[in-house]
Amino acid sequence: MNAWTVLTPESIANTRDYTQSLETERRHAQEVEAKDLLVVQNLEVRMGILNRWGPTDDEWKQAATMVGKRRYQRCLDSLEGLVVARMFELTKMNMSQTGAWLPSFIYLSNIKSRV
């Protein structure tokens, strides 16, 4: 095992400087952030927004609550889609009026008849 790396003009051309790559990524991220901040500031000027919301503002708290409820609402929407799809399947098989209680009803009546 070699403790030292010997660099020659040929090997330097084949290696990648990871520090420089990370520094370039950091610089690009800063430039994108500055550009986005400029867009936000221009939008605030056009919309006449004088003060930004902070964590102590009522609007901030209402928005945080709405964001929290978003996941719950999306799950409900997904569940509704599954129920509607199941109803279409049952309608396609002409079984929409039987409902989901029929198998459990048959199971319970078999248990009662054994007792």
C-alpha positions as CSV (number, residue, x, y, z in Angstrom):
1,M,0.0,0.0,0.0
2,N,1.4,3.4,-1.0
3,A,1.0,6.1,1.7
4,W,1.9,8.9,-0.8
5,T,0.3,9.6,-4.1
6,V,2.8,10.6,-6.8
7,L,1.3,13.0,-9.2
8,T,2.7,13.5,-12.6
9,P,1.4,15.8,-15.4
10,E,-0.3,12.8,-17.0
11,S,-2.0,11.6,-13.8
12,I,-3.1,15.1,-12.8
13,A,-5.1,15.4,-16.0
14,N,-6.9,12.1,-15.2
15,T,-7.9,13.0,-11.6
16,R,-10.8,15.2,-10.5
17,D,-10.4,17.8,-7.9
18,Y,-13.4,17.1,-5.6
19,T,-12.8,20.2,-3.4
20,Q,-13.1,22.3,-6.5
21,S,-16.3,20.5,-7.6
22,L,-17.9,21.0,-4.2
23,E,-16.9,24.6,-4.2
24,T,-18.4,25.0,-7.7
25,E,-21.7,23.4,-6.5
26,R,-21.8,25.7,-3.5
27,R,-21.2,28.8,-5.7
28,H,-24.0,27.7,-8.1
29,A,-26.4,27.2,-5.2
30,Q,-25.6,30.7,-3.9
31,E,-26.2,32.1,-7.4
32,V,-29.5,30.3,-7.7
33,E,-30.6,31.5,-4.3
34,A,-29.7,35.1,-5.1
35,K,-31.6,34.9,-8.4
36,D,-34.7,33.5,-6.6
37,L,-34.5,36.1,-3.9
38,L,-34.5,38.8,-6.6
39,V,-37.6,37.3,-8.2
40,V,-39.4,37.2,-4.8
41,Q,-38.5,40.8,-4.1
42,N,-39.8,41.9,-7.6
43,L,-43.0,40.0,-7.0
44,E,-43.4,41.6,-3.6
45,V,-43.0,45.1,-5.1
46,R,-45.5,44.3,-7.9
47,M,-48.1,43.0,-5.4
48,G,-47.6,45.8,-2.9
49,I,-46.5,43.5,-0.1
50,L,-44.8,45.6,2.6
51,N,-44.3,43.1,5.4
52,R,-43.4,39.4,5.2
53,W,-45.1,36.9,7.5
54,G,-43.2,35.5,10.4
55,P,-43.7,32.6,12.8
56,T,-45.6,34.8,15.2
57,D,-48.1,36.1,12.7
58,D,-51.7,34.7,12.5
59,E,-51.4,34.3,8.7
60,W,-48.3,32.2,9.2
61,K,-50.0,30.0,11.8
62,Q,-53.0,29.5,9.5
63,A,-50.8,28.6,6.6
64,A,-48.9,26.1,8.8
65,T,-52.2,24.5,9.8
66,M,-53.3,24.3,6.1
67,V,-50.0,22.6,5.1
68,G,-50.5,20.1,7.9
69,K,-54.0,19.2,6.7
70,R,-52.8,18.9,3.1
71,R,-51.4,15.3,3.7
72,Y,-54.6,14.2,5.3
73,Q,-56.7,15.7,2.5
74,R,-54.5,14.0,-0.1
75,C,-55.0,10.6,1.6
76,L,-58.7,11.2,1.7
77,D,-58.7,12.0,-2.0
78,S,-56.8,8.8,-2.8
79,L,-59.2,6.8,-0.7
80,E,-62.1,8.3,-2.5
81,G,-60.6,7.4,-5.8
82,L,-60.2,3.8,-4.7
83,V,-63.8,3.7,-3.5
84,V,-65.1,5.0,-6.8
85,A,-62.9,2.6,-8.7
86,R,-64.3,-0.3,-6.6
87,M,-67.8,0.9,-7.3
88,F,-67.2,0.9,-11.0
89,E,-65.8,-2.6,-10.7
90,L,-68.9,-3.8,-8.8
91,T,-71.2,-2.1,-11.3
92,K,-69.3,-3.7,-14.2
93,M,-70.0,-7.1,-12.5
94,N,-73.6,-6.2,-11.8
95,M,-72.9,-6.5,-8.1
96,S,-73.1,-2.9,-7.0
97,Q,-76.2,-3.5,-4.9
98,T,-74.7,-6.4,-2.9
99,G,-72.3,-4.3,-1.0
100,A,-69.4,-5.4,1.1
101,W,-71.5,-6.7,3.9
102,L,-72.6,-9.9,2.0
103,P,-69.4,-12.0,2.6
104,S,-69.4,-11.1,6.3
105,F,-73.1,-11.8,6.6
106,I,-72.6,-15.2,5.1
107,Y,-69.7,-15.8,7.5
108,L,-71.7,-14.8,10.6
109,S,-74.7,-16.8,9.6
110,N,-72.5,-19.9,9.2
111,I,-71.0,-19.3,12.7
112,K,-74.5,-18.8,14.2
113,S,-75.8,-22.0,12.6
114,R,-72.9,-24.1,14.1
115,V,-73.7,-22.9,17.7
